[in-house]
Amino acid sequence: MDIVVVLTVIASLFVVIGVAEPLAARLRLPYSVILAVIGSLIGAGAVFFLRTDLTDALNPVAEAVLNFPIRSNVFLYVFLPTLLFQATLGMNLRRMLDDWVPILMLAVVAVVLATLSVGYALSWASGLPLAACLLIGAIVSTTDPSAVVSIFRSISAPRRLARIIEGESLLNDAAAIALFGLFMGFVMFGVPDPSLGDALAQFPRLILGGALAGWFAARIAVRLMAMINGHELAQISISVALPYLAYIGAEQSVGASGVIAVVAAGLTMNLAGPGRLAPTTWANLREVWDVLAHWSGALIFILAAILIPRLLEDVRGEDFMLIGVVILSAVVARAVILFGLLPLLTLINLSPAIERPYRAAILWGGLRGAVTLALALAVTESVRVPADIQRVVGILATGFTLFTLLVQGSTLRSVIGWLGLDRLSPIDEALSRQVVAVALQTVREDIARTTENYELSHENVRSEAKRFGKRLDKAVKRAEARSGILDRDRVALGLIALAGHERGTILARVRERTISARMAEQVLPDADRLIEWTRSGGRAGYQRAARQSVAYGKAFRAAVLLHSRLGISQPLSQMTADRFERLLSQRLILRDLGAFIEGRIRRIHGRRVAVLLQELLSRRMDMVETALEGLRLQYPGYAEQLERRFIQRTTLRLEEREYTAMREDGLIGTEVYTALMQDLVARRAASEKRPPLDIALERTELVRQLPLFADLDDAALRRLVRVLKTRYVNAGEMVIYKDSPASSVFFIASGAVELETAGQTWRLGRGEMFGQMGVLLQRGIRSEVRAIAPSTLLVLDDARFRRLLDRSEVLREAVRQSAQKRGIEPDTLVSGKD
């Protein structure tokens, strides 16, 4: 086809794409539904004008549309990697880990169940080979979440719900396309009835091979991009190449799933990119990918929709019955997951609760889209697939897609309204009235100052003030007469607003470069968790999320095990340095929140709520300070290095602001400004490098500072450091259970614990020990020990403790004093006798 014709068609499609979005908003229909309708109309119109005798004038246009050089491999190799890669870049991975169970259930288990349900139902109803029926099941099990997610966002549905659907869509496509490739192979090579075991045996190779290929490609790309810092366009260009190379490499070289490879590459880039690229580069890279994905998604949809009339040319009466079988079996399979498996997982605390109305909306919002049409097109183009199977696959996949788009998609908003998901809760409605009243009061004060400054006409000012005053009085009366907000609800709403402002503060600090983009990726999920847990659990949920933000996570514990068992210290060093910077960032952010409480929340919710929120904020700051102080004691000097790094970043930001102001005021020219900025960029790059943390060296200094080991010489101290084991415990975690065997003595390096024995309670802090009584009395533990703050404990086994006791007079004296407090004969303890 002539290049001029191709360019004309593509340019015209971009015009259609530009018109479709505002049209969808005006008609209150999902964007994908509008694209499908327009594409189908274009395809049908082209067929009509090519075959009609009315006129031949439009034949060249119709032929250009119908013979446009677009094939399924263009969808799968050009458009699909773009969509998948952009989706992974935009995901909040750390928050999605909180919901990994429902995401995997909907994305993997539901896909497998839908494939089997549709496949076996079709095999029973049609008499087609089982392999072909399972192939159809895999094709129709992919979902297009864009419609339901956009509607959920427009009605302010919980973020968790939109996150679950987005995560489902990403892994859903990967799992479904992997199954498609599997069953496509069976159909092409004439395996009519493959065993489930044969199919599943190949599945791990597709998944694991693709994941490794994508991870490897992304690591190389990130390393290369980090080497060329300062060349933003070059870095973005490498990111554009990454998903295609990962896809082709996995498919052609490894024989694995290219879709999985792209997903793995995007996830790796999502995790590693913010820490290796400049914040502005990362932000611009994300924006470029947003545009590419928007174009790719729209083009794949409209081009696939143009082919719909051609796919439905040979439709027969019995095909409508088979389409009904596909619809029914796919909906039933999805309903089993949503209303059967997910509630069961919620009962056993493996999945967050999803309310029934939202599950119903997810069920009805399971639209199919361009990926389904592209996979069906791939089957119809394959010469190795029998013609009768090509026809059935094309018709059933297209018919099912049209049903979900035209029936489910067009009624989705009405269904959401019928379920009551588009209405504010009584609390939110009452709050909105109060917000309006407070906002109008602020506007009145600001407009009064404005009229004074500009010396406006007194008559006009009085007239407008009178009209505005009536509106304000009405708003205040509505807020006071029907407030309907209990004090506990005011507290919860205030905490949600506070967490939202905290999130905004984090983003502002990133823009100012006082907080790195890599660190923002860690603290932003904490703010999101505060919002969501407060919505579900009120004040208690907020406090639980606040405690988790300073707790030692599972990954940190795994790093500790690697260090203690295998001597691999790099992960622990990295995560400890991350924890230092994270706590410093949290402290910086929390200090900015007090003014927000006094300036905003107090005006909306009143003085009592503001005072309570200040108390909760103060407790959070105390938790952060306690955790930070513990790290300072563990690793003396390192926190000061990070604080100096923060000061350097702030200085550079202020210096950049001054240079920019001078250039705008005409005090310096472009040449001078460019030279100054080049020097500043070099110094900023140096300040971005975080100082290294030597775990072994810092641990020696830590042990040296503990008073219990003050009289040990350097050689004895080094031997002790080698045999001490480190244990990290969170607040509330049990360290020693009553009646457990006495085999170790614990020294508190940082934090605090509570010891309870015989009805008495003691609190022990840094530098103190516990567990020594059970070891020296040679009996089971009679006490319970629980951490009351995030704590770092140094653990020594009983034999080494006894040898250390023989060499250290300071340690023997500490044991004697501890024994006297509990009414035990000290000499008996030290000698080791009963």
C-alpha positions in Angstrom: 0.0 0.0 0.0 1.2 3.5 -0.8 2.9 5.2 2.1 0.8 8.3 1.5 -2.4 6.3 2.0 -1.0 4.6 5.1 -0.1 8.0 6.7 -3.4 9.5 5.7 -5.3 6.6 7.4 -3.1 6.8 10.6 -3.5 10.5 10.8 -7.3 10.2 10.4 -7.4 7.6 13.2 -5.6 10.0 15.5 -8.3 12.6 14.8 -10.9 9.9 15.7 -9.0 9.2 18.9 -8.9 12.8 19.8 -12.7 13.2 19.2 -13.6 9.9 21.0 -12.5 10.9 24.5 -14.6 14.0 24.9 -17.5 12.2 23.1 -17.3 9.4 25.7 -17.3 12.0 28.5 -20.4 13.7 27.1 -22.3 10.5 26.6 -21.1 9.2 30.0 -19.9 5.9 28.4 -16.6 4.1 28.8 -13.9 5.4 26.4 -13.3 1.8 25.1 -16.9 1.4 24.2 -16.9 4.5 22.1 -13.7 3.4 20.3 -15.2 0.0 19.6 -18.4 1.5 18.2 -16.5 4.0 16.0 -14.1 1.3 14.8 -17.0 -1.1 14.0 -18.9 1.7 12.1 -15.8 2.5 10.1 -15.3 -1.2 9.2 -18.9 -1.7 8.4 -19.0 1.5 6.3 -16.0 0.4 4.3 -17.6 -2.9 3.5 -20.8 -1.2 2.5 -19.3 1.3 0.2 -17.0 -1.3 -1.4 -20.0 -3.6 -2.2 -22.7 -1.0 -3.0 -23.7 0.1 -6.5 -24.7 3.5 -5.3 -21.3 5.0 -5.9 -17.7 4.1 -6.6 -16.2 7.4 -5.5 -15.4 6.1 -2.0 -14.0 2.7 -3.1 -10.3 3.8 -2.8 -11.0 4.9 0.8 -12.9 1.7 1.6 -10.1 -0.4 0.1 -7.5 1.5 2.1 -9.4 0.8 5.3 -10.1 -2.8 4.7 -6.6 -3.6 3.3 -4.7 -1.6 5.8 -1.4 -3.5 6.5 -2.3 -4.4 10.1 -2.0 -7.9 11.3 -2.2 -9.6 14.7 1.6 -9.6 15.0 1.5 -5.8 15.0 -0.9 -5.8 17.9 1.2 -8.4 19.8 4.7 -7.1 19.1 4.1 -3.3 18.8 1.1 -2.2 20.8 0.9 -4.8 23.6 4.4 -4.4 25.0 3.8 -0.6 25.3 0.5 -1.1 27.2 2.0 -3.7 29.6 5.2 -1.8 30.2 3.4 1.5 31.0 1.0 -0.2 33.3 3.9 -1.6 35.4 5.6 1.8 35.5 2.5 3.4 36.9 1.8 0.7 39.6 2.3 1.2 43.3 4.0 -2.1 43.8 4.6 -1.8 47.5 0.9 -1.1 48.2 -0.1 -3.9 45.8 1.8 -6.3 47.9 -0.8 -5.7 50.6 -3.4 -7.0 48.3 -1.4 -9.7 46.5 -3.9 -12.5 47.4 -7.0 -11.1 45.7 -4.9 -9.8 42.8 -3.5 -13.3 42.2 -6.9 -14.9 42.7 -8.5 -12.7 40.0 -5.5 -12.6 37.7 -4.3 -16.2 37.7 -6.8 -18.5 39.4 -9.7 -16.7 37.7 -8.0 -16.9 34.3 -7.4 -20.6 34.6 -10.9 -21.2 35.9 -12.5 -19.2 33.1 -10.3 -20.9 30.5 -11.4 -24.4 31.8 -15.0 -23.4 32.3 -15.4 -21.9 28.8 -13.4 -24.7 27.2 -15.2 -27.6 28.7 -18.6 -26.0 28.3 -17.9 -25.3 24.6 -16.6 -28.8 24.1 -19.8 -30.2 25.5 -22.1 -27.8 23.5 -20.3 -27.7 20.1 -18.4 -30.9 19.6 -15.2 -29.0 18.7 -11.9 -30.4 19.7 -11.1 -29.7 23.4 -7.8 -28.0 22.5 -9.7 -25.5 20.3 -12.3 -24.9 23.0 -9.6 -24.3 25.6 -7.9 -21.9 23.2 -11.2 -19.9 23.0 -11.4 -19.9 26.8 -7.9 -18.5 27.1 -8.7 -15.8 24.5 -11.8 -14.5 26.2 -10.4 -14.6 29.8 -8.4 -11.4 29.3 -10.2 -8.3 30.8 -9.9 -4.7 29.9 -10.1 -2.7 33.3 -10.0 0.8 31.8 -13.7 1.3 31.8 -14.5 0.1 35.3 -11.4 1.8 36.8 -12.2 5.1 35.3 -15.8 4.9 36.6 -14.6 3.8 40.1 -12.3 6.8 40.2 -15.1 9.2 39.1 -17.2 8.0 42.1 -14.3 8.1 44.5 -14.3 4.4 45.2 -11.7 3.0 47.6 -8.2 3.2 46.1 -7.7 -0.5 47.1 -10.5 -1.5 44.8 -9.0 0.3 41.8 -5.6 -1.1 42.7 -6.9 -4.6 42.8 -8.5 -4.3 39.4 -5.4 -2.7 37.8 -3.1 -5.4 39.3 -5.6 -8.0 38.0 -5.5 -6.6 34.5 -1.7 -6.6 34.3 -1.2 -10.2 35.5 -4.4 -11.3 33.8 -3.1 -10.4 30.4 0.2 -12.1 31.1 -1.5 -15.4 32.3 -4.1 -15.5 29.6 -1.6 -14.9 26.8 0.7 -17.5 28.2 -2.2 -20.0 28.2 -3.1 -18.8 24.7 0.4 -19.6 23.4 0.2 -23.0 25.1 -3.2 -24.1 23.6 -2.4 -22.5 20.2 0.6 -24.9 19.9 -1.7 -27.8 20.6 -4.2 -26.7 17.9 -1.5 -26.0 15.3 0.2 -29.3 15.8 -3.0 -31.3 15.8 -3.3 -32.3 19.4 -7.1 -32.4 19.7 -7.5 -33.4 23.4 -4.4 -32.4 25.4 -4.2 -33.6 29.0 -4.3 -30.9 31.7 -1.0 -32.3 33.0 0.7 -31.7 29.7 -0.5 -28.2 29.5 0.4 -27.3 33.1 3.8 -28.9 32.8 4.8 -26.3 30.2 3.4 -23.4 32.1 6.3 -22.9 34.6 8.8 -22.7 31.7 6.8 -20.0 30.0 6.5 -18.0 33.3 9.9 -18.4 34.8 11.8 -18.1 31.5 9.9 -14.9 30.7 10.4 -13.4 34.2 14.2 -14.1 34.1 14.5 -12.7 30.6 12.6 -9.5 31.5 14.5 -9.0 34.8 17.9 -9.5 33.1 17.1 -7.0 30.3 15.8 -4.4 32.7 18.9 -4.7 35.0 21.1 -4.0 31.9 19.0 -1.1 30.8 18.9 0.5 34.3 22.7 0.1 34.6 23.2 1.7 31.2 20.8 4.5 31.9 22.6 5.3 35.2 25.9 5.5 33.3 24.6 8.3 31.1 23.1 10.5 33.8 22.5 14.0 32.5 21.4 12.9 29.1 17.7 12.6 29.7 16.6 12.0 26.1 19.1 9.2 25.7 17.8 7.6 28.9 14.2 7.8 27.8 15.2 6.3 24.4 16.7 3.3 26.2 13.5 2.8 28.2 11.5 2.8 24.9 13.7 0.0 23.5 13.5 -2.1 26.7 10.0 -3.7 26.5 10.5 -4.6 22.8 13.9 -6.2 23.3 12.6 -8.1 26.4 9.5 -9.3 24.5 11.5 -10.4 21.4 14.3 -11.9 23.4 11.9 -14.1 25.5 9.8 -15.2 22.6 12.6 -15.9 20.0 15.6 -16.7 22.1 14.4 -18.3 25.3 11.1 -19.8 24.0 9.3 -18.3 27.0 6.4 -15.8 27.4 7.2 -12.4 26.0 4.3 -10.9 27.9 5.8 -12.1 31.2 9.2 -10.7 30.1 7.7 -7.3 29.6 5.9 -7.3 32.9 9.0 -8.4 34.7 11.1 -5.7 32.9 8.5 -3.1 33.9 8.4 -4.2 37.5 12.2 -4.1 37.7 12.3 -0.7 36.2 9.6 0.5 38.6 11.6 -0.6 41.6 15.1 0.3 40.4 14.5 3.4 38.2 13.6 6.0 40.9 16.8 5.3 42.8 19.1 5.4 39.7 17.6 8.3 37.7 17.2 11.9 38.5 13.7 12.8 39.7 12.9 15.0 36.7 14.1 12.3 34.3 11.9 9.7 36.0 8.9 12.0 35.9 9.4 12.8 32.2 10.0 9.2 31.4 6.7 8.3 33.0 4.9 11.1 31.1 6.4 9.9 27.8 5.2 6.3 28.5 1.7 7.6 29.5 1.4 9.2 26.0 2.7 6.2 24.2 0.3 3.9 26.1 -2.7 6.2 25.4 -1.9 6.1 21.7 -1.2 2.4 21.7 -4.4 1.5 23.6 -6.6 3.6 21.4 -5.0 2.4 18.2 -5.1 -1.3 19.1 -8.8 -0.9 20.1 -10.0 1.0 17.0 -7.9 -1.0 14.5 -9.2 -4.3 16.0 -12.7 -2.9 16.0 -12.4 -2.1 12.3 -11.9 -5.8 11.7 -15.0 -6.8 13.5 -17.4 -6.8 10.5 -14.9 -9.0 8.6 -14.7 -11.5 11.5 -18.5 -11.7 11.7 -19.1 -12.2 7.9 -19.8 -15.9 8.2 -21.9 -15.9 11.3 -24.6 -18.6 11.5 -27.6 -19.1 13.6 -26.0 -21.8 15.8 -23.1 -19.5 16.6 -25.4 -17.3 18.7 -26.1 -20.2 21.0 -22.3 -20.9 21.3 -21.7 -17.2 22.1 -24.4 -17.5 24.9 -22.5 -20.5 26.3 -19.2 -18.5 26.3 -20.9 -15.6 28.0 -22.6 -17.8 30.7 -19.6 -19.9 31.5 -17.2 -16.9 31.7 -19.5 -15.0 34.0 -20.1 -18.0 36.2 -16.3 -18.6 36.5 -15.7 -15.0 37.5 -18.6 -15.1 40.0 -17.2 -18.2 41.6 -14.0 -16.3 42.4 -15.6 -13.1 43.5 -18.5 -14.5 45.6 -17.0 -17.9 46.6 -13.2 -17.9 46.9 -12.6 -14.3 47.9 -15.0 -14.3 50.9 -13.4 -17.6 52.0 -9.9 -16.1 51.9 -11.2 -13.1 53.9 -12.5 -15.4 56.6 -9.1 -16.9 57.0 -7.4 -13.5 57.0 -5.6 -14.0 53.7 -7.5 -11.3 51.8 -8.9 -7.9 52.7 -12.7 -7.7 52.8 -14.3 -6.5 49.5 -17.9 -5.4 50.0 -20.6 -7.2 48.0 -21.6 -4.2 45.9 -18.1 -3.7 44.8 -17.7 -7.4 43.9 -20.9 -7.1 41.8 -19.4 -4.1 40.0 -16.2 -5.9 39.3 -18.2 -8.9 38.0 -20.3 -6.7 35.6 -17.2 -4.6 34.8 -15.2 -7.5 33.4 -15.2 -6.1 29.9 -13.2 -7.7 27.1 -11.3 -5.5 24.7 -8.6 -5.2 22.1 -6.3 -7.9 23.5 -9.1 -10.5 23.0 -9.7 -9.3 19.4 -6.0 -9.3 18.7 -5.6 -12.9 19.9 -8.7 -14.0 17.9 -7.2 -12.3 14.8 -3.9 -14.2 15.3 -5.9 -17.5 15.2 -7.7 -16.5 12.0 -4.5 -15.6 10.3 -2.6 -18.8 11.1 -2.4 -21.2 8.1 -1.8 -24.1 10.5 -5.2 -23.7 12.2 -8.0 -25.5 10.4 -10.5 -23.2 8.6 -13.5 -24.3 10.6 -11.7 -23.6 13.9 -10.6 -20.2 12.6 -14.2 -19.3 11.8 -15.5 -20.3 15.2 -12.7 -18.7 17.2 -13.2 -15.4 15.3 -16.9 -15.3 15.7 -17.1 -16.4 19.3 -14.3 -14.1 20.5 -15.8 -11.1 18.6 -19.3 -11.8 19.7 -18.3 -12.1 23.3 -16.3 -8.9 23.2 -19.2 -7.0 21.6 -21.5 -8.3 24.3 -19.3 -7.1 27.1 -18.6 -3.7 25.5 -22.1 -2.9 24.2 -24.2 -4.5 26.9 -22.1 -4.5 30.0 -20.0 -1.4 29.2 -23.0 0.8 28.3 -24.9 -0.3 31.4 -22.0 -0.3 33.9 -22.6 3.2 35.2 -26.3 2.4 35.7 -25.4 -0.8 37.5 -23.0 1.2 39.8 -25.8 3.7 40.5 -28.3 0.9 41.2 -25.8 -0.6 43.7 -25.5 2.7 45.4 -21.8 3.1 44.8 -22.2 6.6 43.3 -23.7 8.2 46.4 -21.8 9.8 49.3 -22.0 8.1 52.7 -24.0 10.1 55.3 -20.6 11.0 57.0 -19.1 12.3 53.7 -22.2 14.2 52.8 -22.3 15.9 56.2 -18.6 16.6 55.9 -19.1 18.2 52.5 -21.6 20.7 53.9 -19.1 21.7 56.6 -16.2 22.0 54.1 -18.4 24.3 51.9 -19.2 26.5 54.9 -15.5 26.8 56.0 -14.4 27.4 52.4 -16.9 30.2 51.9 -15.8 31.8 55.1 -12.2 31.8 53.9 -13.3 33.2 50.6 -15.2 36.1 52.3 -12.1 37.0 54.2 -9.9 36.9 51.1 -12.3 38.9 49.0 -12.6 41.5 51.6 -8.8 42.1 51.5 -8.9 42.1 47.7 -11.6 44.8 47.5 -9.6 47.0 50.0 -6.3 46.6 48.0 -7.9 47.5 44.7 -10.2 50.3 46.0 -13.2 49.1 44.2 -16.6 50.8 44.0 -18.2 50.8 47.4 -21.7 50.2 45.9 -20.6 47.2 43.9 -18.7 45.7 46.8 -21.7 46.1 49.1 -24.0 44.5 46.5 -21.8 41.5 45.9 -21.0 41.1 49.6 -24.7 41.0 50.4 -25.4 38.3 47.8 -22.4 36.3 48.9 -23.4 36.7 52.6 -26.8 35.0 51.9 -25.1 32.0 50.3 -22.7 31.8 53.3 -25.5 32.0 55.8 -27.4 29.2 54.0 -24.3 27.0 53.9 -23.6 27.5 57.6 -27.2 26.7 58.5 -27.2 23.5 56.5 -23.9 22.5 58.1 -25.1 23.2 61.6 -28.6 21.8 61.2 -27.7 18.4 59.6 -24.1 17.8 60.6 -24.7 14.2 61.6 -21.0 13.6 62.3 -20.1 11.8 65.5 -16.9 12.8 67.3 -15.2 9.5 66.4 -16.1 10.1 62.7 -14.7 13.6 62.8 -11.5 12.2 64.2 -11.3 9.6 61.4 -12.1 12.2 58.7 -9.5 14.5 60.2 -6.9 11.8 60.2 -7.7 10.9 56.5 -7.2 14.6 55.6 -4.0 14.7 57.6 -2.7 11.6 55.8 -3.7 13.1 52.5 -1.8 16.2 53.3 1.2 14.1 54.3 1.2 12.5 50.9 1.1 15.8 49.2 4.0 17.0 51.4 6.1 14.0 50.3 5.5 14.8 46.6 6.4 18.5 47.2 9.6 17.5 48.9 10.5 15.2 46.0 10.0 18.1 43.6 12.2 20.2 45.8 14.8 17.4 45.8 15.1 17.3 49.6 13.7 13.8 49.5 14.9 11.4 46.8 12.5 9.8 44.4 13.7 6.4 45.5 12.9 7.2 49.2 9.5 8.7 48.1 8.7 5.3 46.6 9.0 3.9 50.2 7.2 6.6 52.2 4.3 7.2 49.8 2.9 3.7 50.5 3.0 4.5 54.2 0.8 7.5 53.5 -1.6 5.5 51.3 -1.8 2.8 54.1 -2.7 5.5 56.6 -5.5 6.7 54.5 -7.0 3.3 53.7 -6.6 1.8 57.2 -8.1 4.9 58.8 -11.1 4.6 56.4 -11.7 1.0 57.5 -10.6 1.2 61.1 -10.8 4.8 62.3 -8.3 6.0 64.9 -7.2 2.4 65.7 -6.5 1.8 62.0 -4.4 5.0 61.8 -2.3 4.1 64.8 -1.8 0.5 63.5 -0.6 1.9 60.1 1.7 4.4 62.0 3.3 1.6 64.0 3.8 -0.5 60.8 5.6 2.5 59.2 8.4 2.2 61.7 8.4 -1.6 62.2 10.9 -4.0 60.9 9.4 -5.7 57.8 9.7 -9.2 56.5 12.3 -8.2 53.9 14.5 -6.7 56.6 14.2 -9.9 58.7 15.2 -11.9 55.6 18.3 -9.7 55.2 19.2 -10.3 58.9 19.0 -14.1 58.3 21.2 -13.8 55.2 23.7 -11.8 57.3 23.7 -14.1 60.3 23.5 -17.5 58.6 25.4 -17.0 55.4 27.5 -14.0 56.1 25.9 -12.0 53.2 25.8 -8.5 54.6 25.1 -6.3 51.5 21.2 -6.6 51.6 21.2 -5.8 55.4 23.6 -2.9 54.9 21.4 -1.5 52.1 18.1 -1.9 54.0 19.6 -0.5 57.2 20.8 2.6 55.2 17.3 2.7 53.7 15.7 2.6 57.1 17.9 5.5 58.3 17.0 7.7 55.4 13.3 6.7 55.6 13.1 7.6 59.3 14.8 10.9 58.7 12.4 11.6 55.8 9.4 10.7 58.0 10.6 13.1 60.7 11.0 15.9 58.2 7.5 15.4 56.8 5.8 15.0 60.2 7.2 18.3 61.4 5.2 20.0 58.6 1.8 18.6 59.6 1.2 20.5 62.8 0.4 23.7 60.9 -2.0 21.9 58.7 -4.0 20.7 61.7 -4.2 24.2 63.1 -4.8 26.0 59.8 -7.4 23.6 58.2 -8.6 20.7 60.3 -9.4 22.9 63.3 -11.6 25.1 61.2 -13.6 22.2 59.8 -13.8 19.8 62.7 -13.3 22.0 65.7 -10.8 22.5 68.6 -11.3 19.1 70.3 -10.5 17.1 67.1 -7.5 19.3 66.4 -6.1 18.8 69.9 -6.6 15.0 69.6 -4.9 14.9 66.2 -2.0 16.9 67.5 -1.6 14.3 70.3 -1.7 11.4 67.7 0.8 13.3 65.6 3.0 13.8 68.6 2.9 10.0 69.3 3.9 9.3 65.8 6.8 11.7 66.0 7.9 10.0 69.3 7.8 6.6 67.6 10.0 7.8 64.7 12.4 9.5 67.1 12.7 6.3 69.2 13.4 4.2 66.1 15.8 6.8 64.8 17.6 7.0 68.2 17.9 3.3 68.2 19.7 3.3 64.9 21.9 6.2 66.0 23.0 4.1 68.9 23.6 1.1 66.7 25.5 3.0 64.0 27.0 6.1 65.6 27.9 8.8 63.1 25.9 7.4 60.2 22.8 9.4 60.9 24.9 12.6 61.0 26.2 11.8 57.6 22.7 11.5 56.2 21.6 14.7 57.9 24.6 16.6 56.3 23.5 15.1 53.0 20.0 16.6 53.6 21.5 20.0 54.4 23.5 19.8 51.2 20.4 19.0 49.1 18.5 21.9 50.7 21.4 24.3 50.1 21.5 23.2 46.4 17.8 23.7 46.0 17.9 27.3 47.5 21.0 28.1 45.4 19.2 26.9 42.2 16.2 29.1 43.1 18.4 32.2 43.5 20.1 31.6 40.2 16.8 31.2 38.5 15.4 34.4 40.1 18.5 36.4 39.0 18.1 35.2 35.4 14.4 36.1 35.4 15.3 39.6 36.8 17.9 40.1 34.1 20.8 40.3 36.5 22.7 37.5 34.7 22.6 36.3 31.1 21.9 32.8 29.7 25.6 32.0 29.4 26.4 32.7 33.0 23.2 30.9 34.2 24.1 27.8 32.1 27.6 27.7 33.6 26.3 28.1 37.1 23.7 25.4 36.6 26.3 22.9 35.1 28.4 23.3 38.3 25.3 22.9 40.4 24.2 19.8 38.6 27.7 18.2 39.2 27.5 19.0 42.9 24.0 17.7 43.1 25.0 14.4 41.5 27.7 14.0 44.1 25.2 14.8 46.9 22.8 12.1 45.6 25.3 9.3 46.4 24.4 7.9 49.8 27.4 7.3 52.2 28.2 3.6 52.6 27.3 1.7 55.8 29.8 -0.9 57.0 27.7 -3.2 59.2 30.7 -5.1 60.7 32.6 -1.9 61.6 29.6 -0.2 63.1 28.7 -3.2 65.1 32.1 -3.3 66.8 31.6 0.4 67.7 28.2 -0.4 69.1 29.4 -3.2 71.3 32.3 -1.1 72.5 29.8 1.6 73.7 27.7 -0.8 75.9 28.7 -0.4 79.6 28.5 -4.1 80.2 31.5 -4.7 78.0 33.6 -1.7 79.1 36.4 -3.7 80.7 37.1 -6.0 77.8 40.3 -5.5 75.8 40.3 -5.1 72.0 41.1 -8.7 71.3 38.3 -10.0 73.6 35.9 -7.4 72.1 36.6 -8.6 68.5 36.0 -12.2 69.5 32.7 -11.2 71.2 31.5 -9.3 68.1 32.1 -12.4 66.0 29.9 -14.6 68.2 27.1 -12.2 69.0 24.0 -12.6 66.9 21.6 -9.7 66.1 17.9 -9.9 66.5 15.4 -7.2 65.5 12.0 -7.1 67.2 9.0 -4.9 66.7 6.9 -3.2 69.4 4.6 -5.7 71.0 6.5 -8.8 69.8 7.3 -11.5 72.3 11.0 -12.1 72.8 10.9 -14.9 75.5 7.9 -17.0 76.4 7.3 -18.3 79.9 8.6 -21.9 80.6 10.7 -21.9 77.5 14.2 -23.5 77.8 17.0 -21.1 78.9 19.7 -21.2 76.2 20.6 -17.5 75.5 21.3 -14.2 77.1 20.0 -11.0 75.5 21.7 -7.5 75.6 19.7 -4.5 74.5 21.6 -2.5 71.9 18.6 -0.2 71.3 15.0 0.0 72.2 13.2 -1.3 75.3 11.6 -4.4 76.6 9.1 -5.3 79.4 9.9 -8.2 81.7 7.1 -9.8 83.7 7.8 -12.5 86.4 5.9 -13.6 89.5 3.3 -10.7 89.1 6.0 -8.1 88.9 7.0 -6.0 85.9 10.3 -4.4 85.0 11.2 -2.3 82.1 14.7 -2.6 80.6 16.4 -0.3 78.2 19.6 0.2 76.2 22.7 -1.5 77.8 20.8 -3.8 80.0 20.5 -7.6 79.7 17.9 -10.3 80.4 17.7 -14.1 80.2 20.8 -14.5 82.4 18.8 -15.8 85.4 17.5 -18.8 83.6 20.9 -19.6 82.2 22.7 -19.4 85.5 20.0 -21.2 87.5 19.9 -23.9 84.9 16.1 -24.0 84.7 13.4 -23.0 82.4 12.5 -19.4 82.0 10.1 -18.1 84.6 9.5 -14.8 82.9 7.9 -13.3 79.8 9.7 -10.6 77.9 8.0 -8.4 75.3 9.4 -5.5 73.3 7.7 -2.2 73.9 9.6 -0.4 71.1 11.3 -1.4 67.9 14.5 -2.9 69.4 17.8 -4.4 68.5 19.0 -7.2 70.7 22.5 -8.9 70.8 22.2 -12.6 71.6 24.8 -14.7 73.2 24.5 -18.5 73.8 24.8 -19.8 77.4 28.2 -21.4 77.1 29.9 -18.3 75.7 28.0 -16.2 78.3 29.5 -18.2 81.1 33.0 -17.8 79.7 32.5 -14.1 79.3 31.2 -13.9 82.8 34.5 -15.4 84.1 36.5 -12.7 82.3 34.5 -9.6 83.0 34.1 -8.1 86.5 31.7 -5.4 85.1 29.4 -8.1 83.8 29.6 -10.1 87.1 28.6 -7.0 89.0 25.6 -6.3 86.7 24.5 -9.9 87.3 24.8 -9.5 91.1 22.7 -6.3 91.0 20.0 -7.9 88.9 19.8 -10.9 91.2 19.5 -8.7 94.3 16.5 -6.9 92.7 14.8 -10.3 92.4 15.8 -11.6 95.8 18.2 -14.3 94.5 21.6 -15.0 96.2 24.2 -13.5 93.8 27.0 -15.8 94.7 24.9 -18.8 93.7 24.3 -17.3 90.3 27.9 -16.3 89.5 29.2 -19.7 90.5 26.6 -21.4 88.4 25.3 -23.5 91.3 21.6 -24.1 92.1 
